[in-house]
Amino acid sequence: MEQNIYEYTIPENYQYLAVIKLSENVIGGSEALHFSNLIREVIKKNIKYVIIDMYDVKILNSSGLGMLVGGMSTLKKNNLDMVFINVPEKIYSILEMTHLNEIFNIFSNFDEAIANLKQ
């Protein structure tokens, strides 16, 4: 069974942000612990923003939502912002139903997110 482990990258021309690409299934569990550890690791870097790339996400359950909310909360406590990009329509409808689309900053793609972030 393939394990979905998240990683972050710091784009070469954007040293002030980290991009975390989520896998197909965002369902919490052991992934939530790994995500939380990843968030803490990013906090130690000289980062202002974390971009969550949801391009590959097909399944998002309540545990996965909790993982994302927890990550955002941890980042905010450390004066970092989290934004979302490439949110599939099906996943966006879940965010709408839970009203998280009103809390999360969501952009259609990387370039739009960059244009809206203050350096």
PyMOL commands that set and color helices and strands:
alter all, ss='L'
color gray80, all
select helices_A, chain A and resi 30-43+62-77+89-97+100-102+110-116
alter helices_A, ss='H'
color red, helices_A
select strands_A, chain A and resi 8-9+17-21+25-26+49-53+59-60+81-85+105-107
alter strands_A, ss='S'
color yellow, strands_A
deselect
rebuild
show_as cartoon
